[in-house]
């Protein structure tokens, strides 16, 4: 990957690993709508007699009341002190007593609305996410994938002061390289203008990049990928750092290259022939559609 001073960064985003490394979610049923819950149990939530819980990226849990829902959104009354931004990931948890359900959502809208008790209250509109519905694609030729398993006890995983910064940009040229890079940092004070100063863990990131294992990639989607590896030691919930690159052969050197450096989590495992194992991998943040489409068209005539 090129040095940062050679890269034009067009977008920077801050992410938190905590919500993705919380293994308690692995024992809950992932659904794409409240309609998947038995009507009797669901009525307890929609009537307000039982709360649902919002779990945010800072690992806080908030009890809230459902205002309404449809086939695309769930609307909940915002609790006092709740802070969230448009596009932030929120887990919605339904505890039924027999089994628990979770829905992955993103904050879509924040507004003052009339609630069921006819009072004016701040209402969050959360849009459902269903990563299982992502279309899967075969990767372009000349794609190379490497992974490194991450120690869940590493301080930058367990301490909530650390976070992931994703930078999306390009390296200038006739055929610009497309770069999506994630790295670990923490706030180390404020500048004179009040903006946060971020210190990056360069040593730890260099260690992750220097001890990687090459793997075969089966397919890719905006939300993750499937890989094949001669290693059955990875478990559901394992945290990974992976790189996906193109432009690795002489015949492709003149084309624009892609360099993805991403954190991800193992969502499922399946034994395969020859002692191998197939792993379903989820990126901690989805690739945007424009970047994915350009990657999929790599090597094709414009």
NUZATOR-171431 format. One record per residue: residue in three letters; residue number from 1; z, x, y of N, C-alpha, C, O in turn. Coordinates in steps of 0.1 Angstrom, whole numbers, plus 2048, in hexadecimal, padded with zeros to 3 digits. Each point is the difference from the previous one (the first is absolute). Layout:
ALA_NUM_Z_X_Y_Z_X_Y_Z_X_Y_Z_X_Y;
...
This chain:
UNK_1_800_808_7F4_800_7F8_80C_800_809_80C_806_80A_800;
UNK_2_7F3_7F2_80B_800_807_80C_80D_800_807_808_7F7_7FE;
UNK_3_7FA_813_80B_80C_801_808_801_7F4_809_7F5_7FB_804;
UNK_4_817_801_800_801_7F4_808_7F9_801_80E_7FC_7F6_805;
UNK_5_803_817_800_7FA_801_80D_7F1_7FE_800_7F9_800_80A;
UNK_6_801_800_7E9_7F2_7FD_7FF_7FD_7F1_7FD_7F4_7FD_7FF;
UNK_7_816_7FB_800_7FF_7F3_7FC_802_7F6_80C_809_802_807;
UNK_8_7EE_7F5_7FB_801_7F6_80A_807_7F4_7FA_7FA_7F9_7F7;
UNK_9_813_804_80C_807_7F6_7FA_7FE_7F3_808_802_800_80D;
UNK_10_7FA_7F5_7ED_7FD_7F4_806_80B_7F5_7FE_800_7F7_808;
UNK_11_808_80C_7EE_80B_7F6_7FE_80B_806_7F9_7FE_808_7F6;
UNK_12_80F_7F6_80E_80C_805_7FA_809_7F4_7FD_802_7F8_808;
UNK_13_803_808_7EC_809_7F5_7FC_80D_806_7F9_7FF_80A_7F9;
UNK_14_80C_7EF_809_80D_804_7FA_803_7F7_7F4_800_7F4_802;
UNK_15_804_812_7F3_803_7F8_7F4_80D_804_7FB_805_80B_803;
UNK_16_802_7ED_7F4_80C_804_7FA_7FF_7FF_7F1_7FB_7F6_7FB;
UNK_17_80A_814_7FE_800_801_7F2_80A_7F7_7F9_7FE_7FC_7F4;
UNK_18_80D_800_813_80B_7FA_7F9_7FC_7F3_7F9_805_7FE_7F5;
UNK_19_7F3_7FA_811_7FD_7F3_7FA_7F8_801_7F4_7FF_7F7_7F7;
UNK_20_7F9_814_808_7F7_802_7F5_807_807_7F4_7FC_7FF_7F5;
UNK_21_80F_809_80E_807_807_7F5_80C_7F8_7FB_808_805_7F8;
UNK_22_7FB_7EF_80D_80B_7F8_7FC_7FC_7FA_7F2_7F9_7F6_7FF;
UNK_23_80D_810_7F6_7FC_7FC_7F3_805_7F3_7FC_7FC_7FA_7F6;
UNK_24_80D_800_812_805_7F2_7FD_7F5_7F6_800_801_7F6_7FA;
UNK_25_7F4_80D_80E_7F5_7F7_801_7F9_7FF_7F3_7F9_7F6_7FD;
UNK_26_808_814_7FA_7F8_801_7F4_804_7F5_7F6_7F9_7FC_7F7;
UNK_27_813_7FF_80B_805_7F5_7F7_7FE_7F2_805_805_7F6_7FA;
UNK_28_7F4_809_811_7FE_7F3_806_7F1_7FC_7FE_7F8_809_7FE;
UNK_29_805_7EB_802_7F2_7FB_7FE_7F9_800_80D_804_7F9_809;
UNK_30_7F1_80E_7F7_7F7_800_80C_7F7_7F4_800_7F8_7FE_7F7;
UNK_31_808_7FA_814_7F8_7F5_801_7F8_800_80D_803_808_809;
UNK_32_7F3_7F0_7F8_7F7_800_80C_802_7F4_809_7FA_7FE_80A;
UNK_33_810_7F8_7F2_802_7F4_808_80D_7FA_7FB_803_801_7F4;
UNK_34_805_7F8_814_80B_7F9_7FC_7FD_7F5_7F5_808_7FB_7F9;
UNK_35_7EB_801_807_7FC_7F5_7F7_801_804_7F2_800_7F8_7F7;
UNK_36_802_815_806_801_805_7F2_80E_7FD_7FB_803_802_7F4;
UNK_37_807_7FA_815_80D_7FE_7FB_802_7F1_7FC_7FA_7F7_806;
UNK_38_80E_807_7F0_802_7F3_7FB_804_7F6_80B_808_804_809;
UNK_39_7F3_7F0_7F7_803_7F7_80B_80E_7FD_803_805_800_80B;
UNK_40_803_7FF_7EA_80E_7FD_802_807_80C_807_808_7FE_809;
UNK_41_7F5_80E_7F3_806_80C_807_7FA_802_80E_808_803_809;
UNK_42_7EC_7FA_7F9_7F9_801_80D_806_7F7_80A_802_803_80C;
UNK_43_802_7F1_7F0_805_7F6_809_80D_804_806_803_7FD_80C;
UNK_44_805_80B_7ED_80C_806_806_7FE_809_80B_807_800_80A;
UNK_45_7ED_807_7F6_7FD_809_80B_7FA_7F8_80C_803_803_80B;
UNK_46_7F4_7F4_7F2_7F9_7F9_80A_809_7F6_807_7FE_7FC_80C;
UNK_47_80C_7FF_7ED_80A_7F7_807_80A_807_808_807_7FA_808;
UNK_48_7FA_813_7F7_80A_808_808_80D_801_7F9_809_807_806;
UNK_49_7F9_7F4_7EE_80D_801_7F9_802_80D_7FA_80B_804_7FD;
UNK_50_7EA_804_802_801_80E_7FA_7F7_809_809_7F5_7FC_803;
UNK_51_810_80F_801_7F8_809_809_7F6_809_7F7_802_801_7F4;
UNK_52_7F4_803_813_7F8_80B_7FA_804_80D_808_806_7FF_80A;
UNK_53_7F6_80C_7F0_804_80D_807_7F3_808_804_7F7_801_7F8;
UNK_54_80A_804_814_7F5_809_805_806_80E_7FE_80B_803_804;
UNK_55_7EC_806_7F6_804_80E_7FE_7F6_808_808_7F4_800_7FD;
UNK_56_811_807_80D_7F7_808_809_7FF_80E_7FC_808_805_7F7;
UNK_57_7F0_803_810_7FD_80E_7FC_80C_809_803_801_80B_7FA;
UNK_58_809_7F0_80E_80C_808_802_80B_7FD_7F5_80B_804_801;
UNK_59_7F0_7F4_7F5_809_7FD_7F4_80A_7F5_803_809_7FE_7F8;
UNK_60_7F7_7FC_814_809_7F5_803_7FC_7F3_7FA_7F4_7FD_7FE;
UNK_61_816_7FB_7FE_7FD_7F3_7FA_806_7F5_809_80B_801_805;
UNK_62_7EC_7F5_7FE_804_7F6_80A_7FE_7F2_7F9_7F6_7FD_7FA;
UNK_63_815_7FB_806_7FF_7F2_7FB_7F9_7F7_80B_805_800_80B;
UNK_64_7F1_7F9_7F1_7F9_7F7_809_7FD_7F3_7FA_801_7FE_7F4;
UNK_65_7FB_7F8_814_7FC_7F3_7FC_7F1_7FE_801_7FA_804_80A;
UNK_66_800_7F6_7EC_7F2_7FD_800_7FD_7F5_80A_807_7F5_7FF;
UNK_67_7F0_80C_80A_7FC_7F5_808_7F4_7F8_7FA_801_7F4_7FF;
UNK_68_7F5_814_7FB_7F5_7F9_7F9_7F8_80B_7F9_803_80C_803;
UNK_69_7F4_7F0_7F5_7F7_80A_7FA_7F3_7F8_7FC_800_7F4_7FE;
UNK_70_7F5_814_801_7F3_7FB_7FB_7FA_80A_7F6_808_808_7FB;
UNK_71_7EB_7F7_803_7FA_809_7F6_7FD_80E_805_7FB_808_7F9;
UNK_72_809_7FA_814_7FD_80E_806_80C_806_807_801_80C_800;
UNK_73_808_7EB_805_80B_805_808_80D_7F9_7FC_800_7F5_7FB;
UNK_74_80B_813_807_80D_7FA_800_807_801_80D_7FF_80B_806;
UNK_75_807_7EB_7FF_806_800_80E_80F_7FF_7FE_805_7F7_7FA;
UNK_76_802_813_80B_80F_800_7FF_806_801_80E_7FB_806_809;
UNK_77_812_7F5_7F8_807_801_80C_806_80E_801_806_805_7F7;
UNK_78_7F7_802_814_804_80E_802_80F_801_802_805_7F9_808;
UNK_79_802_810_7F1_80E_801_802_803_808_80D_7F7_807_805;
UNK_80_815_7F7_800_804_807_80C_800_80F_7FE_805_805_7F6;
UNK_81_7F5_803_813_7FF_80E_7FF_7F5_806_7F8_7FE_80C_7FF;
UNK_82_7FA_7EB_7FB_7F5_804_7F8_7F5_805_808_7FB_7FA_809;
UNK_83_800_813_7F4_7F5_806_808_7F5_804_7F6_802_806_7F6;
UNK_84_7F2_7F6_80E_7F5_803_7F7_7F3_800_809_800_7FA_80B;
UNK_85_7F6_80D_7F1_7F3_801_807_7F5_7FA_7F8_801_7FF_7F4;
UNK_86_7F5_7FD_813_7F4_7FA_7F9_7FA_80B_7F7_7FE_80B_804;
UNK_87_800_7F0_7EF_7FA_80A_7F6_80B_806_7F8_7FC_807_7F6;
UNK_88_811_7F8_80D_80A_806_7F8_801_7F9_7F2_7FF_7F4_800;
UNK_89_804_814_7F6_802_7FA_7F3_80E_7FA_7FE_80A_806_804;
UNK_90_7F7_7EE_7F7_80D_7F9_7FD_7FF_7FB_7F2_7F7_7F9_7FC;
UNK_91_814_809_7FC_801_7FA_7F3_808_7F3_802_80B_800_806;
UNK_92_7F0_7F5_7F4_808_7F3_800_805_7FE_7F2_7F8_800_7F7;
UNK_93_815_7FF_808_807_7FF_7F3_806_7F2_7FE_807_7FA_809;
UNK_94_7F6_800_7EB_805_7F3_7FD_809_802_7F4_7FC_804_7F5;
UNK_95_811_7F9_80C_80A_802_7F5_803_7F2_7FB_807_7F8_806;
UNK_96_7F3_805_7EE_802_7F3_7FA_80C_7FE_7F7_804_7F5_7FD;
UNK_97_802_816_7FF_80C_7FF_7F7_7FC_804_7F2_808_806_7F9;
UNK_98_7EC_7F6_803_7FB_804_7F3_7F7_80C_800_801_809_7F8;
UNK_99_7F6_7F7_812_7F7_80B_802_7FD_801_80F_800_7F6_807;
UNK_100_7FD_816_7FE_7FE_803_80E_7F1_802_802_7F9_807_7F7;
UNK_101_802_7F5_814_7F2_801_803_7FE_808_80E_809_7FE_809;
UNK_102_7ED_80A_7F8_7FD_806_80D_7F2_7FE_804_7F7_800_7F7;
UNK_103_806_7FF_816_7F3_7FF_805_7FE_80B_80A_809_802_809;
UNK_104_7ED_806_7F6_7FD_80A_80A_7F8_7F9_80C_7F6_7F9_7FE;
UNK_105_80F_80A_80E_7FA_7FA_80C_7FE_80A_80B_806_80B_7FF;
UNK_106_7F3_7F1_80B_7FF_808_80C_803_7F6_80C_7FC_7F5_800;
UNK_107_80B_810_80A_802_7F8_80C_7F3_7FD_807_7F9_809_804;
UNK_108_804_7EA_7FE_7F3_7FC_805_802_7FB_80F_7F7_802_808;
UNK_109_814_7F7_7FA_802_7FA_80E_80F_7FD_802_807_7FE_7F6;
UNK_110_7FD_803_817_80E_7FC_803_7FF_7F6_80C_7FA_803_80A;
UNK_111_80D_7F2_7F4_7FE_7F6_80B_80D_7F7_800_808_800_7F6;
UNK_112_7FA_7F9_815_80B_7F7_801_7FA_7F2_7FC_7F7_7FB_806;
UNK_113_80F_7FF_7F0_7FB_7F4_7FB_80C_7F6_7FD_80B_804_7FF;
UNK_114_7F1_7EF_800_80A_7F6_7FC_802_800_7F1_7F6_7FF_7F8;
UNK_115_816_803_804_803_802_7F2_803_7F2_7FA_800_7F6_807;
UNK_116_804_80A_7EC_802_7F3_7F9_80C_7F8_806_7FF_7F4_7FF;
UNK_117_80B_813_807_80B_7F9_806_7FD_7FC_80F_809_7FC_807;
UNK_118_7EA_806_7FC_7FB_7FC_80E_805_808_80B_800_7FC_80C;
UNK_119_805_810_7F1_804_809_80B_7F5_80B_801_7F8_802_7F7;
UNK_120_808_804_815_7F6_80A_803_806_80E_7FC_80A_804_805;
UNK_121_7EF_802_7F1_805_80D_7FB_7F5_80A_7FE_7F4_7FB_7FF;
UNK_122_80F_812_801_7F5_80A_7FD_7FC_7FF_7F2_809_800_7F7;
UNK_123_7EA_7FF_806_7FB_7FE_7F2_7F7_80B_7FD_7F7_803_808;
UNK_124_80B_804_7ED_7F7_80A_7FB_7F5_7FA_7F7_803_7F8_7F8;
UNK_125_7F0_80C_80A_7F6_7FC_7F8_7FC_80C_7F7_7FB_80A_806;
UNK_126_807_7F6_7ED_7FE_80B_7F7_7F4_7FC_7F7_7FF_7F6_7FA;
UNK_127_7F7_814_806_7F4_7FD_7F7_802_807_7F3_805_80B_7FF;
UNK_128_7F8_7ED_7F6_801_805_7F3_7F7_80C_7FD_7F4_800_805;
UNK_129_811_80A_7F3_7F7_80A_7FB_800_7FF_7F1_80B_7FE_7FA;
UNK_130_7EA_804_800_7FF_800_7F1_7F8_80C_7FC_7F4_7FE_7FE;
UNK_131_812_80D_7FF_7F8_80C_7FD_7F9_7FF_7F3_7F6_807_7FD;
UNK_132_80E_7EF_7FA_7F9_7FF_7F3_7F2_7FA_802_7F8_800_7F7;
UNK_133_806_7FA_815_7F3_7F9_802_7F6_80A_806_7F4_7FC_803;
UNK_134_810_810_800_7F6_80A_806_7F5_802_7F7_802_802_7F4;
UNK_135_7F2_7FF_811_7F4_803_7F8_800_80F_7FD_803_808_809;
UNK_136_7FB_7FB_7EB_800_80E_7FB_7F2_806_800_7F6_7F9_7FC;
UNK_137_808_814_808_7F3_806_801_800_80D_7F9_80A_807_7FE;
UNK_138_7EA_7FD_7FC_7FE_80D_7FB_7FF_80A_80B_7FA_7FD_80A;
UNK_139_80D_80E_7F5_800_80A_80A_7F2_807_801_7F9_801_7F6;
UNK_140_803_805_816_7F4_807_801_800_80C_7F7_80A_805_7FC;
UNK_141_7EA_801_801_7FF_80C_7F9_806_80B_808_801_7FF_80D;
UNK_142_803_80C_7ED_806_80B_807_80E_7FD_806_804_807_80A;
UNK_143_803_7EF_7F1_80D_7FD_804_80B_808_7F8_7FF_800_7F4;
UNK_144_80A_806_812_80A_808_7F9_80E_7FA_804_803_7FD_80C;
UNK_145_805_801_7EA_80E_7FA_802_80A_809_7FA_7FF_805_7F5;
UNK_146_80C_7FE_813_80B_807_7FB_80D_7F9_804_801_7F9_80A;
UNK_147_809_809_7ED_80D_7F9_803_80C_80A_7FE_7FE_80B_7FA;
UNK_148_80D_7F1_80C_80C_808_7FF_80C_7F6_7FF_801_7F7_809;
UNK_149_807_80A_7ED_80C_7F7_7FE_80B_804_80A_802_80C_802;
UNK_150_804_7EA_804_80A_803_80B_80E_7FD_7FA_802_7F6_7F9;
UNK_151_808_812_80A_80D_7FE_7FC_807_7F5_809_800_802_80C;
UNK_152_804_7F4_7ED_806_7F4_808_80D_804_806_805_7F9_809;
UNK_153_801_812_7F3_80D_805_806_7FE_809_80C_809_805_806;
UNK_154_7EA_7FE_7FE_7FD_808_80B_806_7FA_80D_800_7F3_801;
UNK_155_806_815_808_807_7FA_80B_7F7_7F8_809_804_7F6_806;
UNK_156_7EF_80D_7FB_7F7_7F9_808_7FC_7F3_7FA_7F9_7F7_806;
UNK_157_80A_807_7ED_7FE_7F3_7FA_80C_7F7_801_7FF_7F4_803;
UNK_158_80D_812_7FB_80D_7F8_800_805_7FD_80E_807_7F6_802;
UNK_159_7F6_812_808_806_7FF_80D_7F6_7F8_809_7F5_804_802;
UNK_160_810_7F1_803_7F7_7F7_808_7FC_805_80D_7F7_7FA_807;
UNK_161_80E_812_7FD_7FC_806_80D_7F1_805_7FF_7FA_802_80A;
UNK_162_802_801_7EA_7F3_806_7FE_7F6_7F5_7FD_803_7F5_7FB;
UNK_163_7F1_80D_80A_7F5_7F6_7FE_7F3_807_7FE_7FE_80C_802;
UNK_164_7F8_7EC_7FA_7F2_805_7FE_7F8_7FD_80C_801_7F5_806;
UNK_165_7F8_815_7FF_7F6_7FE_80B_7F2_801_7FA_7FC_80A_7FA;
UNK_166_7FC_7EB_807_7F2_801_7FC_7F7_802_80D_801_7F8_809;
UNK_167_7F7_812_7F6_7F6_803_80A_7F2_7FE_7FB_7FD_805_7F5;
UNK_168_7FB_7F3_812_7F3_7FD_7FC_7F7_806_80B_801_7FD_80C;
UNK_169_7F5_80B_7F0_7F8_807_80A_7F3_806_7F9_7FC_7FC_7F5;
UNK_170_7FE_80D_812_7F4_807_7FB_7FF_80E_806_806_803_80B;
UNK_171_7F3_805_7EE_7FC_80D_804_7F2_800_806_7F7_7FC_7F9;
UNK_172_807_808_813_7F3_7FE_807_7F5_808_7F9_803_80A_7FA;
UNK_173_7F1_7F1_808_7F4_807_7FA_7F5_7F6_7FF_802_7F4_802;
UNK_174_7F3_811_7F9_7F4_7F6_7FE_804_7F6_7F5_7FC_7F4_802;
UNK_175_80C_810_7F4_805_7F7_7F6_80F_801_800_805_808_7F8;
UNK_176_802_7F1_810_80E_802_802_808_7FD_7F3_7FD_7F6_7F9;
UNK_177_80D_812_805_809_7FE_7F4_809_7F5_804_805_7FF_80B;
UNK_178_7FE_7F8_7EB_809_7F5_802_80D_803_7FA_801_804_7F4;
UNK_179_80A_7FC_814_80D_805_7FB_80B_7F5_801_801_7FA_80B;
UNK_180_806_804_7EB_80C_7F7_800_80B_809_7FA_800_802_7F4;
UNK_181_809_802_814_80B_809_7FC_80D_7FA_803_803_7FB_80A;
UNK_182_806_805_7EB_80E_7FC_801_809_80C_7FF_7FE_808_7F7;
UNK_183_80C_7F8_811_80A_80B_800_80E_7FB_803_801_7F4_805;
UNK_184_809_813_7F9_80E_7FC_802_805_806_80D_7FD_80B_803;
UNK_185_80A_7EC_805_806_805_80C_80D_7F9_803_804_7F7_7F9;
UNK_186_802_80D_812_80C_7F9_805_801_801_80F_7FA_80A_806;
UNK_187_80C_7ED_801_802_800_80E_80A_80C_804_80B_800_7FB;
UNK_188_7F0_808_80E_809_80C_804_802_800_80F_802_80A_806;
UNK_189_7FF_7EA_7FF_803_7FF_80F_7F5_7F9_807_7F7_7FA_7FA;
UNK_190_80A_806_813_7F6_7F9_808_7FA_809_80B_807_80A_804;
UNK_191_7EC_7F4_7FF_7FA_808_80B_804_7FB_80D_808_7F6_801;
UNK_192_7F4_811_80A_804_7FC_80D_7FB_7F2_803_807_7F9_808;
UNK_193_7EE_802_7F2_7FB_7F3_803_807_7F5_7F7_7FC_7F4_802;
UNK_194_80D_810_7F5_807_7F7_7F8_7FA_7FE_7F2_806_7F9_7F8;
UNK_195_7EE_80D_806_7FA_7FE_7F2_808_809_7F6_805_80B_804;
UNK_196_7FB_7F0_7F0_807_808_7F5_7F9_80C_7FD_7F4_800_7FE;
UNK_197_813_80B_800_7FB_80D_7FB_802_800_7F1_80B_7FD_7FB;
UNK_198_7EA_805_7FD_801_800_7F2_7FF_80E_7FA_7F7_808_804;
UNK_199_812_7FC_7F4_800_80D_7F9_7FB_7FD_7F2_805_7F7_7F9;
UNK_200_7F1_811_803_7FA_7FE_7F3_805_80A_7F5_803_80B_804;
UNK_201_7FE_7F1_7F0_805_808_7F5_7F5_808_7FA_7FB_7FD_7F5;
UNK_202_800_80D_812_7F4_808_7FC_803_807_7F3_7F7_800_7F7;
UNK_203_815_806_807_803_808_7F4_7FF_7F6_7F4_7FA_804_7F6;
UNK_204_80C_7F1_80B_801_7F6_7F4_7F2_7FB_7FD_7FC_7FF_7F5;
UNK_205_7FC_7FE_816_7F2_7FB_7FD_7F7_80B_7FA_7F8_7FD_7F7;
UNK_206_80A_810_80D_7F8_80B_7FA_804_801_7F2_7F7_804_7F8;
UNK_207_815_7FA_804_804_801_7F2_7FA_7F5_7F8_7FB_802_7F5;
UNK_208_804_7F2_811_7FA_7F5_7F9_7F1_803_7FD_7FA_7FD_7F6;
UNK_209_7FF_809_814_7F2_802_7FF_7FD_80C_7F7_7F4_801_7FB;
UNK_210_815_808_803_7FD_80C_7F8_803_7FF_7F1_7FC_809_7F9;
UNK_211_809_7ED_802_803_7FE_7F2_7FB_7F3_7FB_807_7F8_7FA;
UNK_212_7EC_806_808_7FA_7F3_7FC_7F9_801_7F3_7FB_80A_7FC;
UNK_213_804_7EA_7FD_7FA_7FF_7F3_7F3_7F8_802_800_7F5_806;
UNK_214_7F5_810_7F4_7F3_7F9_801_800_7F5_7F6_805_801_7F5;
UNK_215_7F6_7F3_80F_800_7F4_7F8_7F2_7F9_801_7F9_802_80A;
UNK_216_804_7F6_7ED_7F4_7F8_800_803_7F3_807_80B_7F9_7FD;
UNK_217_7ED_802_80C_801_7F3_807_7F7_7F6_7F9_7F4_803_7FF;
UNK_218_811_7F2_7FE_7F8_7F5_7FA_7FA_7F7_80A_7F4_7FD_7FF;
UNK_219_813_7FF_80B_7FB_7F7_80A_809_801_80C_80B_806_800;
UNK_220_7F1_7F4_80B_808_800_80D_7FE_7F3_807_7F6_7F9_7FE;
UNK_221_814_803_809_800_7F4_809_807_804_80D_804_80B_802;
UNK_222_7FC_7EB_807_807_803_80D_80F_802_7FE_806_807_807;
UNK_223_7FF_7F3_7EE_80F_801_7FE_804_80B_7F7_80C_803_7FF;
UNK_224_7EB_803_7F9_804_80A_7F7_7F5_805_7F7_7F4_7FE_803;
UNK_225_80F_807_7F1_7F6_805_7F7_806_801_7F2_80C_7FE_7FE;
UNK_226_7EB_804_7F8_804_801_7F2_7FC_80E_7FC_7F5_805_803;
UNK_227_814_803_7F7_7FD_80D_7FB_803_802_7F2_808_7F8_7FA;
UNK_228_7F2_812_800_803_804_7F2_805_80E_7FF_7FB_809_807;
UNK_229_810_7F8_7F2_807_80D_800_806_803_7F2_805_7F7_7F9;
UNK_230_7FA_816_803_806_804_7F3_80F_803_802_805_80B_7FD;
UNK_231_802_7EB_808_80F_801_803_806_7F2_800_7FC_7F8_808;
UNK_232_80C_806_7EE_806_7F3_7FE_80E_800_806_808_7F6_7FD;
UNK_233_7FC_814_80B_80E_800_805_802_7F8_80D_80B_7FD_803;
UNK_234_7EA_7FF_803_802_7F9_80D_804_7F1_7FC_7FA_7FA_7F7;
UNK_235_810_801_810_805_7F3_7FE_7FC_7F6_80B_7FC_805_80B;
UNK_236_805_7EE_7F3_7FE_7F7_80A_80A_802_80B_80C_802_7FE;
UNK_237_7EF_7FF_80E_809_803_80C_800_80E_804_806_804_80A;
UNK_238_7F3_805_7EE_7FF_80E_804_7F9_802_80D_7F6_7F9_803;
UNK_239_80F_810_806_7FA_802_80D_7F6_80C_7FE_804_80A_7FA;
UNK_240_7F0_7F5_80C_7F6_80B_7FF_7FB_804_80E_801_7F8_809;
UNK_241_7FA_814_7F7_7F7_804_80B_7F3_803_7FA_7FF_808_7F7;
UNK_242_7F6_7F2_80F_7F3_803_7FA_7F5_803_80A_802_7FC_80C;
UNK_243_7F4_80B_7F0_7F5_803_809_7F3_7FB_7FA_7FE_802_7F3;
UNK_244_7FA_7F9_815_7F2_7FB_7FB_7F6_807_80A_800_7FD_80C;
UNK_245_7F8_80B_7EE_7F6_808_809_7F2_7FF_7FA_7FE_7FD_7F4;
UNK_246_7F8_804_815_7F2_801_7FD_7FB_80D_806_807_807_806;
UNK_247_7EC_7FC_7F7_7FA_80C_805_804_80C_7F8_801_80B_806;
UNK_248_802_7F3_7ED_805_80C_7F8_7F5_807_7F9_803_80A_7F9;
UNK_249_7F0_7F2_807_7F5_807_7FA_7F6_805_80A_7FF_7FA_80B;
UNK_250_7F9_810_7F1_7F6_806_809_7F6_7F5_805_7FC_801_80B;
UNK_251_801_7F6_7EC_7F5_7F6_804_805_7F6_80A_7F8_7F9_807;
UNK_252_815_806_7FB_806_7F6_80A_805_807_80C_806_7F9_809;
UNK_253_7F9_814_7F9_806_807_80B_7FC_7FB_80D_807_801_80A;
UNK_254_7EC_7FB_7F8_7FB_7FC_80D_803_7F2_804_7FE_7FC_80B;
UNK_255_809_7FC_7EC_803_7F3_803_80E_7FF_806_808_80A_7FF;
UNK_256_7FB_7EB_808_80E_7FF_805_809_7FF_7F5_7FD_7FA_7F5;
UNK_257_80F_80B_80D_80A_801_7F5_80B_7F7_803_803_7FC_80B;
UNK_258_805_800_7EA_80C_7F8_801_80B_808_7FB_800_806_7F6;
UNK_259_80B_7F9_811_80D_806_7FC_80B_7F7_802_805_7FE_80B;
UNK_260_800_7FB_7EA_80B_7F7_801_80C_807_7FA_7FF_806_7F5;
UNK_261_80C_7FB_812_80D_805_7FB_80A_7F5_802_805_7FD_80B;
UNK_262_7FF_7FD_7EA_807_7F4_800_80D_800_7F7_800_806_7F6;
UNK_263_80A_7F3_80E_80B_7FD_7F8_7FE_7F3_7F8_7F9_7F7_805;
UNK_264_80C_808_7EF_7FD_7F4_7F8_80B_7FF_7F5_809_808_7FF;
UNK_265_7F7_7ED_7FB_80A_7FC_7F6_7F9_7FB_7F3_7F6_7F9_801;
UNK_266_80F_80B_7F3_7FB_7FB_7F4_805_7F1_7FE_80C_7FE_7FF;
UNK_267_7EA_7F9_800_804_7F2_7FE_7FF_7FC_7F1_808_7F7_7FC;
UNK_268_7F0_80F_7FC_800_7FC_7F2_7FA_80C_7F8_7F9_809_805;
UNK_269_80A_7F7_7EE_7FB_80B_7F7_7FA_7F9_7F3_805_7F5_7FC;
UNK_270_7F2_812_7FE_7FA_7FB_7F4_7FB_80C_7F8_7F7_808_804;
UNK_271_80E_7FA_7EF_7FC_80A_7F7_7F1_7FF_7FE_7FA_7F5_7FF;
UNK_272_7FF_817_800_7F1_800_7FE_7FD_809_7F4_809_807_7FB;
UNK_273_7EB_7FA_801_7FC_808_7F5_802_80F_803_800_804_80B;
UNK_274_801_804_7EA_801_80E_802_80D_805_806_801_80B_805;
UNK_275_809_7ED_7FA_80D_804_806_801_7FF_80F_80A_804_806;
UNK_276_7EC_7F6_800_800_7FE_80E_807_7F3_804_805_7F9_7F8;
UNK_277_7FD_806_815_806_7F3_805_7F9_7FC_80D_7FC_808_808;
UNK_278_802_7EB_7F9_7FA_7FA_80B_80A_7FB_80A_80A_7F9_7FB;
UNK_279_7F5_80B_812_80B_7FC_809_7F9_7F8_80C_7F6_803_805;
UNK_280_811_7F1_7FE_7FC_7F9_80C_808_805_80C_80C_800_7FF;
UNK_281_7ED_805_80B_807_806_80B_7FE_7F8_80D_7F5_7FB_803;
UNK_282_816_803_804_7FF_7F8_80D_803_80A_80B_80A_807_800;
UNK_283_7ED_7F9_80A_802_808_80C_80B_7F9_808_802_7F4_800;
UNK_284_807_814_807_80B_7FA_807_7FA_7F8_80C_807_7F7_806;
UNK_285_7ED_80D_7FF_7F9_7F8_80A_7F1_7FF_7FC_7FA_80A_7FC;
UNK_286_801_7EA_805_7F2_7FE_7FC_7F6_808_809_803_803_80B;
UNK_287_7F2_801_7EF_7F5_805_808_7F9_7F5_808_7FE_7F5_7FA;
UNK_288_7FE_80E_812_7F9_7F5_808_7F2_7FF_7FA_7FB_809_7FA;
UNK_289_800_7EB_808_7F3_7FD_7F9_7F5_809_805_7F7_803_7F8;
UNK_290_809_801_815_7F5_808_805_800_80E_7F9_7F6_805_7FC;
UNK_291_816_801_803_801_80D_7F9_7FC_7FF_7F1_7F9_808_7FB;
UNK_292_80C_7ED_7FF_7FC_7FF_7F1_7F1_7FE_7FF_7FB_806_7F7;
UNK_293_7FF_7F2_811_7F2_7FD_7FE_7F8_80D_803_7F6_803_7F9;
UNK_294_80E_805_810_7F9_80D_803_801_809_7F4_7F7_807_7FD;
UNK_295_815_7F9_7FD_803_809_7F5_7F7_7FB_7F4_7FA_809_7F9;
UNK_296_805_7EA_805_7F9_7FB_7F4_7F1_803_802_7F8_801_7F6;
UNK_297_803_800_816_7F2_803_803_7FD_80F_801_7F5_804_804;
UNK_298_815_804_7F9_7FE_80F_801_7F4_804_7F7_7FF_7FC_7F4;
UNK_299_7F8_80C_811_7F5_805_7F9_7F4_7F6_7FF_7F6_804_7FB;
UNK_300_80C_7F0_80B_7F5_7F7_800_7F8_801_80D_805_803_80B;
UNK_301_7EE_7F9_7F5_7F8_801_80D_806_7F6_80A_804_7F5_7FC;
UNK_302_7FC_80F_810_805_7F7_80B_7F6_7F6_803_802_7F7_809;
